[in-house]
Amino acid sequence: MESQKKKSGNKYDSSSALLQGVGLRPTKQRLALAGWLFDGCDKHVTAEHAYAAAAKRRSSISLATIYNTLNIFTTAGLLRQVVIDGGHIYFDTNTSAHHHLFDEKKRLLTDIPASAVRLARLPKLPSGTTLSRVDVVLRVQSRS
């Protein structure tokens, strides 16, 4: 029993430190979501994916709280939003510079290294603006 407490405590300690490191209060819901999202594996998730994962782990977090938390994590720089169409927003745990490949049939988003995409020219930016980043999403349709 002691080892279970220690193991669980370490996970929450690291999630807690992560959240506190970006100025967020480590609430129970944030800790539960952060523990799943930031487990060392890059993920592309929708709020519905996160809700299903929380339910599977028996965490009682409402869908509204998950939406709010994902947006808070994005604002804090822990996640990156990838908008596929107006109604489909994915949250990416990989916040480094990279692009994406989206399979429209499978609804699957995967990373493309930034070095694999070359842009020959960008349009002139409007006066008073600066470029913050370029997001390229290649859309494909799987045959299977």
C-alpha positions in Angstrom: 0.0 0.0 0.0 2.8 2.4 0.8 4.4 1.8 -2.6 1.1 2.7 -4.3 0.9 5.9 -2.4 4.4 6.8 -3.3 4.0 6.0 -7.0 0.8 7.9 -7.3 2.2 10.8 -5.2 5.3 11.1 -7.5 3.0 11.4 -10.5 0.9 14.1 -8.9 4.0 15.8 -7.6 5.4 16.1 -11.1 2.1 17.2 -12.6 1.7 19.7 -9.7 5.2 21.0 -10.4 4.4 21.3 -14.1 1.3 23.3 -13.5 2.9 25.5 -10.8 5.8 26.1 -13.2 3.5 27.9 -15.6 1.5 29.7 -12.9 -1.5 27.4 -12.7 -3.1 26.2 -9.5 -3.0 22.4 -9.3 -6.6 21.5 -8.8 -7.8 17.9 -8.7 -9.2 18.1 -12.2 -6.1 19.8 -13.7 -3.9 17.2 -12.0 -5.9 14.3 -13.4 -5.9 15.7 -16.9 -2.2 16.7 -16.7 -1.2 13.3 -15.5 -2.8 11.7 -18.6 -1.7 14.4 -21.1 1.9 14.8 -20.0 3.0 11.2 -19.5 6.0 11.5 -21.8 4.2 10.6 -25.1 3.1 13.2 -27.6 -0.6 13.3 -28.1 -3.2 14.9 -30.4 -6.5 14.9 -28.5 -9.9 16.5 -28.7 -11.9 17.4 -25.6 -14.0 14.3 -26.3 -10.9 12.1 -26.3 -9.8 13.6 -23.0 -13.3 13.1 -21.6 -13.3 9.4 -22.6 -9.9 8.9 -21.2 -11.0 10.5 -17.9 -14.1 8.3 -17.7 -11.9 5.2 -18.4 -9.7 6.2 -15.5 -12.7 6.8 -13.3 -12.0 10.5 -13.0 -15.2 12.5 -12.7 -14.5 15.5 -14.8 -17.3 17.2 -16.8 -16.8 17.8 -20.5 -17.2 21.5 -19.8 -14.3 21.4 -17.3 -12.2 19.5 -19.8 -12.8 22.1 -22.5 -11.9 24.9 -20.0 -8.8 23.0 -18.8 -7.5 22.3 -22.3 -7.9 26.0 -23.1 -6.2 27.1 -19.9 -3.3 24.7 -20.6 -3.1 26.1 -24.1 -3.0 29.7 -22.9 -0.3 28.7 -20.4 1.9 27.2 -23.2 1.5 23.6 -22.2 -0.6 22.7 -25.3 -0.9 23.9 -28.8 -4.2 24.1 -30.6 -4.5 22.6 -34.1 -7.8 23.7 -35.8 -8.8 21.2 -38.5 -12.1 22.7 -39.4 -14.4 25.0 -37.4 -15.8 22.2 -35.3 -12.7 20.1 -34.8 -9.9 21.4 -32.6 -7.1 19.1 -31.5 -4.8 19.8 -28.6 -1.2 18.9 -29.2 1.2 18.1 -26.3 4.1 18.8 -28.6 4.5 22.6 -28.5 7.8 22.7 -30.6 7.8 24.0 -34.2 6.3 21.3 -36.4 3.5 20.7 -38.9 0.8 18.1 -39.3 -0.7 15.4 -41.5 -4.4 14.9 -41.1 -6.2 11.8 -42.4 -9.7 12.9 -43.1 -11.2 9.4 -43.1 -9.5 8.2 -39.9 -9.7 11.6 -38.3 -6.0 11.0 -37.3 -3.5 13.8 -36.8 0.2 13.1 -36.9 3.3 15.2 -36.7 5.6 16.3 -39.5 9.0 17.6 -38.6 9.4 21.4 -39.3 12.4 20.5 -41.5 10.3 18.4 -43.8 8.3 21.4 -45.0 9.9 24.2 -47.0 8.0 27.4 -47.8 9.4 29.3 -50.7 7.7 32.6 -50.0 5.2 34.1 -47.5 2.8 37.0 -48.3 3.6 40.5 -47.1 2.2 40.9 -43.6 -0.2 43.6 -42.8 1.3 46.8 -41.3 1.8 46.6 -37.5 1.9 42.8 -37.4 4.6 40.2 -36.8 4.6 36.5 -37.7 4.2 34.3 -34.7 4.3 30.9 -36.5 3.3 29.1 -39.6 1.0 26.0 -39.3 0.9 23.6 -42.2 -1.7 20.9 -42.2 -1.5 18.4 -45.1 -4.9 16.7 -45.5 -5.0 13.2 -46.9 -7.6 10.5 -47.4 -6.6 6.9 -46.5 -7.7 4.3 -49.0 -8.6 1.8 -46.3 
